Amino acid sequence: MPTTRSFQELHGRVTARSGATERLAALRNDTLLEIGLFELRRALEVSQSDLAVALEISQSAVSQLERAGDLKVSTLRNYLEGLGARLELLAVFDDDEDRAVPIHITRSAVLQ
């Protein structure tokens, strides 16, 4: 018969390991940095139906956008504008200088 353990017991065993607290904190921060469209919309307490009305698309189209693995920049921009946000792009170079360069794409360039 399988044994069950409480969350507190498992948590205690994991955090007792050397460096576990730091690793868990780093994972938590990484997770917060990568929020999906669904989570963003839900955090703003906007329904798919309300967003669909704002974007002039169907509720099922909003659902498809949220599940898509690869979006056009213009689609992402429209989605975010429907939530009252704006899209900003940043090119980050992983070199010795840790450079970050804002990328400006005009609306006409996106539409072409």
N, C-alpha and C positions, 0 to 999 in steps of 0.2 A: 504494500500500500504506500503510495507516495506521501511524503511528508510535506506539510505546508509551513511556510515561515511568514512572519509578519513583516510588513514593510519596514518597520523600525529596526528589526533584527537585520534584515538585508542591508538597509541603509547604513547601519552601524558597522557592518563588516566591510562594506565598500569604503566608507570614509576613514576607516582605521588604517587603510593601506597608505604607504608613503606617497606623498604628492597628490593624493586623491582630491583633496579640497581644491587645489589649484586647477587640476584637470577638469573637475566638475564646473568650476567657475568659468573656465575658458569655453567649455561646451555650451554653457548657458548663454554666454555673451554671443557666441557664433550663431546660436539659434535665434536670438533676438535680432541679430543683424539681418537675417534672411527671413523676412516675413512674406508670405504669399499673398496674392490678391484676395483670396477668400478671407484670410485672417485679417487683412487690413480692412476690408469692407465690414466684416463682423465687429471689429474693434470700434469702428465708427458708428455702429448700430444702424447700418443702412441695409435694407432688404434687397435681394436680387430684383424684385419687382420694381421697387422705387428707383434703383439704378438704371434698370431697363427703360423706364419712362424718361429719365434724364438723358439717356444716350440715344433715345428713339430707336431701340432695338427690342427684341423679345427677351423675356426672362430666360428662356433656354439658351439664347445667344450669350447672355451674361454668364451662365453656368459653364458653357463651353470655353469662354475666354478664361475663366478662373482655373480650368483644368488643362489649358493648353500649355505645352512645353516650350513653345517658341512663338513669341508675338512680334508683330511689326512694331516699330517705334511709334508710328502714328496710332495704332490700336491701343497701345499702353498709355500714350498721352491722352487719348479720348477717355479711356476708362478712369484715369486719375482725375481728369477734369470733371468727370461726372460725380466724383467723390469730393470735389472742391479743392483738389490739390493740383500742383503743376509738376511736370517731369523735368528733372535736372539730370544730365548725364555727366559722368566724371571718368576720365581715363586715368587709371592708376598704374604707374610704372613701378615694378618691384626691383628697383635698382638701389644703389647705395644712397641715393638722394630721396628715395620714397616720394617721387613726384606725383602730383595729382593735377590734372589739367581739365578744366571744364570744357565740355564739348557743346557747341551751340549748333543746333540744327533748326533752320528756319522752317516755318510751316510749309512754305512753297517747296522747299527741298524734299520734305517728307512726302508731299502729295505727288511728286513726279514718279 
